[in-house]
C-alpha cells in the first residue's frame, strides 16, 4: 500500500480481468525511471480476514517489482482504512 501513489498498479498480467480500452502512456517513478503502462484491468484480492474485494482500474506495468495499492484511490472510493499495531 502506498499513500503517495496515484493509482493501483501490478506487474502481474495474469491477475487482471475485465480489461478496459487504454491508450498506453508511462509513469515516472521515484527513482527517476519511466515505466510503460500496457493496459488497465480489474483484479480480485483477499484480505487477512478472508473478505474478498475488487480493485478496479489497476494499471498493468510489467517493469514494476511489486504490486501497489493506492491509498488515495481507496479513499476516493469511500473506503476507510484502519492502521493498527505497535510501532
One Martini backbone bead per residue (centre of mass of N, CA, C, O) as a GRO file, in nm:
protein
   87
    1UNK     BB    1   0.099   0.035   0.019
    2UNK     BB    2   0.028   0.380  -0.099
    3UNK     BB    3   0.004   0.731  -0.027
    4UNK     BB    4   0.146   0.854  -0.319
    5UNK     BB    5  -0.022   0.701  -0.513
    6UNK     BB    6  -0.243   0.735  -0.792
    7UNK     BB    7  -0.250   0.413  -0.849
    8UNK     BB    8  -0.303   0.102  -0.937
    9UNK     BB    9  -0.049  -0.172  -0.950
   10UNK     BB   10   0.095  -0.426  -1.184
   11UNK     BB   11   0.307  -0.710  -1.306
   12UNK     BB   12   0.035  -0.907  -1.318
   13UNK     BB   13  -0.149  -1.006  -1.577
   14UNK     BB   14  -0.307  -1.269  -1.465
   15UNK     BB   15  -0.478  -1.094  -1.246
   16UNK     BB   16  -0.639  -0.979  -1.476
   17UNK     BB   17  -0.956  -0.832  -1.563
   18UNK     BB   18  -1.153  -0.653  -1.730
   19UNK     BB   19  -1.073  -0.479  -1.974
   20UNK     BB   20  -0.971  -0.164  -2.086
   21UNK     BB   21  -0.943   0.094  -2.270
   22UNK     BB   22  -0.594   0.183  -2.360
   23UNK     BB   23  -0.365   0.442  -2.390
   24UNK     BB   24  -0.056   0.440  -2.365
   25UNK     BB   25   0.179   0.510  -2.103
   26UNK     BB   26   0.369   0.673  -1.852
   27UNK     BB   27   0.562   0.652  -1.561
   28UNK     BB   28   0.708   0.819  -1.275
   29UNK     BB   29   0.947   0.738  -1.062
   30UNK     BB   30   1.145   0.796  -0.778
   31UNK     BB   31   1.407   0.674  -0.958
   32UNK     BB   32   1.386   0.803  -1.252
   33UNK     BB   33   1.168   0.604  -1.389
   34UNK     BB   34   1.025   0.474  -1.673
   35UNK     BB   35   0.690   0.328  -1.715
   36UNK     BB   36   0.488   0.123  -1.895
   37UNK     BB   37   0.154   0.124  -1.981
   38UNK     BB   38  -0.053  -0.125  -2.115
   39UNK     BB   39  -0.304  -0.167  -1.910
   40UNK     BB   40  -0.645  -0.205  -1.783
   41UNK     BB   41  -0.790  -0.352  -1.481
   42UNK     BB   42  -0.927  -0.617  -1.290
   43UNK     BB   43  -0.914  -0.727  -0.939
   44UNK     BB   44  -0.874  -0.974  -0.697
   45UNK     BB   45  -0.887  -0.981  -0.329
   46UNK     BB   46  -0.761  -1.085  -0.005
   47UNK     BB   47  -0.805  -1.056   0.313
   48UNK     BB   48  -0.706  -1.155   0.628
   49UNK     BB   49  -1.033  -1.227   0.691
   50UNK     BB   50  -1.146  -1.325   0.382
   51UNK     BB   51  -1.217  -1.085   0.235
   52UNK     BB   52  -1.352  -0.982  -0.069
   53UNK     BB   53  -1.209  -0.783  -0.338
   54UNK     BB   54  -1.219  -0.505  -0.570
   55UNK     BB   55  -1.004  -0.381  -0.824
   56UNK     BB   56  -0.998  -0.093  -1.009
   57UNK     BB   57  -0.791   0.040  -1.232
   58UNK     BB   58  -0.544  -0.147  -1.300
   59UNK     BB   59  -0.215  -0.122  -1.375
   60UNK     BB   60  -0.011  -0.255  -1.630
   61UNK     BB   61   0.345  -0.300  -1.522
   62UNK     BB   62   0.605  -0.500  -1.598
   63UNK     BB   63   0.856  -0.330  -1.448
   64UNK     BB   64   0.767  -0.397  -1.189
   65UNK     BB   65   0.825  -0.547  -0.857
   66UNK     BB   66   0.530  -0.465  -0.744
   67UNK     BB   67   0.252  -0.421  -0.583
   68UNK     BB   68   0.007  -0.141  -0.586
   69UNK     BB   69  -0.181   0.037  -0.344
   70UNK     BB   70  -0.394   0.306  -0.344
   71UNK     BB   71  -0.503   0.505  -0.090
   72UNK     BB   72  -0.638   0.740  -0.248
   73UNK     BB   73  -0.831   0.561  -0.413
   74UNK     BB   74  -0.981   0.442  -0.174
   75UNK     BB   75  -1.075   0.714  -0.060
   76UNK     BB   76  -1.235   0.805  -0.318
   77UNK     BB   77  -1.434   0.538  -0.266
   78UNK     BB   78  -1.484   0.530   0.065
   79UNK     BB   79  -1.241   0.384   0.193
   80UNK     BB   80  -1.160   0.276   0.515
   81UNK     BB   81  -0.862   0.283   0.700
   82UNK     BB   82  -0.696   0.073   0.946
   83UNK     BB   83  -0.422   0.135   1.154
   84UNK     BB   84  -0.236  -0.112   1.335
   85UNK     BB   85  -0.004  -0.121   1.598
   86UNK     BB   86   0.323  -0.144   1.670
   87UNK     BB   87   0.618   0.083   1.664
   0.00000   0.00000   0.00000
